[in-house]
């Protein structure tokens, strides 16, 4: 195995873990598999992340960061808060479709880490709270307080898209969202 520079090992591990955890499930993937896929030693993995638990938290934080970038990019061209809200539905659809309808990585992680006090659950709560906060901020500009309803539509569409392996639930959810923000 070629020697990996210290700065490169963390990125390699995180990329490998992201693909493997999302595709196969977090508990199903061991650190040996992540290290091998990343082309680094287990010592490099542990040297950068300390434990599998901390790697999982880093994976979810990185996914949250990428999601925020995606939302920012998709909504940047919209000044109207209605359009921004509806663009979130488009972003969700694009994100989950691109990822092969394996579902929301955050909800998937929640099902694997049932303890509400687990650091993984804290990252998930942060992600979902931030999304709800974004929706609430847009709705506030409209004089509406329907963020909880929109979150239910988004999350329900995400689950149904996985079940159906199809984007149509997002189309239905977006139509319902349009009526909520009209």
C-alpha positions as CSV (number, residue, x, y, z in Angstrom):
1,X,0.0,0.0,0.0
2,X,1.4,3.4,-1.0
3,X,2.1,5.8,1.8
4,X,-0.8,8.4,2.2
5,X,0.0,11.9,3.3
6,X,-1.7,12.7,6.6
7,X,-4.0,15.4,5.1
8,X,-5.1,13.0,2.4
9,X,-6.0,10.1,4.6
10,X,-8.9,11.9,6.4
11,X,-10.5,12.9,3.1
12,X,-10.0,9.4,1.6
13,X,-11.5,7.8,4.7
14,X,-14.5,10.2,4.8
15,X,-15.2,9.6,1.1
16,X,-15.0,5.9,1.4
17,X,-17.1,5.8,4.6
18,X,-19.7,8.1,3.0
19,X,-20.2,5.8,0.0
20,X,-20.1,2.6,2.1
21,X,-22.3,3.8,5.0
22,X,-25.0,5.1,2.7
23,X,-25.0,2.1,0.4
24,X,-24.7,-0.7,2.9
25,X,-25.7,0.8,6.2
26,X,-23.5,2.0,9.0
27,X,-23.5,-1.0,11.2
28,X,-22.9,-3.4,8.3
29,X,-19.6,-1.7,7.4
30,X,-16.6,-2.3,9.5
31,X,-13.5,-0.1,9.8
32,X,-11.4,-2.7,8.0
33,X,-13.7,-2.3,4.9
34,X,-13.6,1.5,5.1
35,X,-9.8,1.6,5.4
36,X,-9.4,-0.9,2.5
37,X,-11.8,1.1,0.3
38,X,-10.0,4.3,1.2
39,X,-6.6,2.8,0.5
40,X,-5.3,3.7,4.0
41,X,-4.3,1.7,7.1
42,X,-6.6,1.3,10.0
43,X,-4.0,3.2,12.0
44,X,-4.6,6.2,9.6
45,X,-8.3,5.9,10.0
46,X,-8.1,5.8,13.8
47,X,-5.4,8.5,13.8
48,X,-7.8,10.9,12.0
49,X,-11.1,9.9,13.5
50,X,-10.3,8.1,16.8
51,X,-13.2,5.7,16.5
52,X,-15.9,4.4,14.2
53,X,-18.5,6.4,16.1
54,X,-16.6,9.7,15.5
55,X,-16.2,8.7,11.8
56,X,-20.0,8.2,11.6
57,X,-20.5,11.7,13.1
58,X,-18.0,13.2,10.7
59,X,-19.7,11.4,7.8
60,X,-23.1,12.9,8.7
61,X,-21.6,16.4,9.3
62,X,-20.0,16.3,5.9
63,X,-23.3,15.2,4.3
64,X,-25.0,18.0,6.1
65,X,-22.5,20.5,4.8
66,X,-23.0,19.2,1.2
67,X,-26.8,19.3,1.7
68,X,-26.5,22.9,2.8
69,X,-24.4,23.8,-0.3
70,X,-27.0,22.1,-2.5
71,X,-29.9,24.0,-0.9
72,X,-28.0,27.3,-1.2
73,X,-27.2,26.6,-4.9
74,X,-30.8,25.6,-5.8
75,X,-32.5,28.4,-3.9
76,X,-29.9,31.2,-4.7
77,X,-31.7,32.1,-7.9
78,X,-35.0,32.7,-6.2
79,X,-36.0,35.8,-4.3
80,X,-39.6,34.8,-3.7
81,X,-39.9,32.8,-0.4
82,X,-42.6,30.6,-2.1
83,X,-40.1,29.7,-4.8
84,X,-37.4,29.0,-2.2
85,X,-39.7,26.7,-0.3
86,X,-40.7,24.8,-3.4
87,X,-37.0,24.6,-4.5
88,X,-36.3,22.6,-1.3
89,X,-38.6,19.9,-2.6
90,X,-36.7,19.9,-5.9
91,X,-33.4,19.7,-4.0
92,X,-34.7,16.7,-2.0
93,X,-35.8,14.9,-5.1
94,X,-32.6,15.6,-6.9
95,X,-30.5,14.5,-3.9
96,X,-32.3,11.3,-3.3
97,X,-32.7,10.4,-7.0
98,X,-29.0,10.9,-7.5
99,X,-28.2,8.7,-4.5
100,X,-30.3,5.8,-5.9
101,X,-33.3,6.2,-3.6
102,X,-31.6,4.7,-0.6
103,X,-33.4,7.3,1.5
104,X,-32.3,10.1,3.7
105,X,-28.9,9.3,5.2
106,X,-30.0,11.1,8.4
107,X,-33.1,9.1,8.8
108,X,-31.2,5.9,7.9
109,X,-28.7,6.7,10.7
110,X,-31.5,7.4,13.2
111,X,-32.8,3.9,12.6
112,X,-29.4,2.4,13.3
113,X,-28.8,4.5,16.4
114,X,-31.9,4.3,18.5
115,X,-30.4,6.0,21.7
116,X,-31.7,9.6,21.6
117,X,-28.5,10.7,23.4
118,X,-26.1,9.2,20.9
119,X,-23.9,11.8,19.1
120,X,-25.2,10.5,15.8
121,X,-28.7,11.5,16.8
122,X,-27.5,14.9,17.8
123,X,-26.1,15.5,14.2
124,X,-29.4,14.2,12.8
125,X,-31.4,16.6,15.1
126,X,-29.2,19.5,14.0
127,X,-29.7,18.7,10.3
128,X,-33.5,18.4,10.6
129,X,-33.8,21.4,12.8
130,X,-31.7,23.5,10.4
131,X,-33.9,22.4,7.5
132,X,-37.1,23.2,9.4
133,X,-35.5,26.6,10.4
134,X,-34.9,27.4,6.8
135,X,-38.4,26.6,5.8
136,X,-39.8,28.6,8.8
137,X,-37.7,31.6,7.9
138,X,-39.1,31.6,4.3
139,X,-42.6,31.1,5.6
140,X,-42.2,33.9,8.1
141,X,-41.6,36.2,5.1
142,X,-45.0,35.1,3.8
143,X,-46.7,35.5,7.2
144,X,-47.3,31.7,7.4
145,X,-46.3,29.2,10.1
146,X,-46.6,25.9,8.2
147,X,-43.0,24.7,8.6
148,X,-44.1,21.5,10.5
149,X,-46.5,20.6,7.7
150,X,-43.8,21.1,5.1
151,X,-41.4,19.0,7.0
152,X,-43.9,16.2,7.2
153,X,-44.5,16.5,3.4
154,X,-40.7,16.4,2.7
155,X,-40.0,13.5,5.1
156,X,-43.0,11.5,3.9
157,X,-42.0,12.0,0.3
158,X,-38.5,10.9,1.1
159,X,-39.8,7.7,2.7
160,X,-42.3,7.0,-0.1
161,X,-39.7,7.6,-2.8
162,X,-37.5,4.9,-1.3
163,X,-40.5,2.5,-1.0
164,X,-41.5,3.2,-4.6
165,X,-38.0,3.7,-6.0
166,X,-39.5,6.6,-7.8
167,X,-39.5,10.4,-7.5
168,X,-43.3,10.8,-7.9
169,X,-43.9,11.2,-4.2
170,X,-41.9,14.4,-4.3
171,X,-44.2,15.7,-7.1
172,X,-47.3,15.0,-5.0
173,X,-45.7,16.6,-2.0
174,X,-44.6,19.6,-3.9
175,X,-48.2,20.1,-5.2
176,X,-49.4,20.0,-1.6
177,X,-46.7,22.4,-0.6
178,X,-47.8,24.8,-3.3
179,X,-51.2,24.9,-1.7
180,X,-49.8,25.5,1.7
181,X,-47.7,28.4,0.6
182,X,-50.2,29.9,-1.8
